[in-house]
Amino acid sequence: FTPKMLINFTSKRNIISYRGCMTQLFFFCGFGISECYMLTSMAYDRYVAICSPLLYNVAMSPKVCSILMLGSYLMAFLGAMANTGCVLRLTFCDANTVNHYFCDILPLLHLSCSSTYVNELVIFISVGIDIIVPSVTIFVSYGFILSSILRISSPEGRSKTFSTCSSHIFAVSLYFGSGAFAYLQPSSVGSMGEGKISSVFYTNVVPLMNPFIYSLRNKDVKFALRKTRSGRTF
């Protein structure tokens, strides 16, 4: 939907077909949910690396990584099917203007002239599971990580160990925070404008910042950045 959004900025008529809208909704739900579980898997990876470093190669073997990956996409597929299927059962009347920059669930519910109670219930359950379960898992993982860090006697060792988690903590806070703000509230409380602002973060800002968040720990990237700031050529 980001390329479609950029096209809409320059075109006079912003049109998307019903089939294209449902396809966009399905992939939005799928990739959004999979990101939640990917971040959870990364938290588990850091937990194993810090709390059980000698068992890391066994606990995070290629087979385990594949299972975590497949599990993330399986949960994403089930969530996308449930939410998209519920939207497909709705009846849409004369209103055909989506009050959003992509086909999100809540703006589509506002266009329906049939009951959306089941849809809102499915959204609340789905988003609750896909945010609360990963959040609790990440919180528990970092609880064990923090306990291990505090047992390190060297201040330099504590700082170095904690710095390995800082980028992941920042990405989790930004993604889960904006997602929870957009969906885990009754539709009467939050305005559509607030939902659009928060959705900008998890649909555009987070994917844009991920390469910077994770690559700035790379020594080569740091060296290139220092060269750029000092005004020297490569």
ZIRAVEN-V453632 format. One record per helix or strand. SS is the DSSP state (a for helix, b for strand). FROM is the first residue (numbers start at 1). TO is the last residue. If there is no record, write none. Layout:
BEGIN
ss->SS from->FROM to->TO
ss->SS from->FROM to->TO
END
This chain:
BEGIN
ss->a from->2 to->10
ss->a from->18 to->51
ss->a from->53 to->59
ss->a from->62 to->88
ss->b from->92 to->92
ss->a from->105 to->111
ss->b from->112 to->112
ss->a from->117 to->150
ss->a from->155 to->183
ss->a from->192 to->215
ss->a from->219 to->230
END
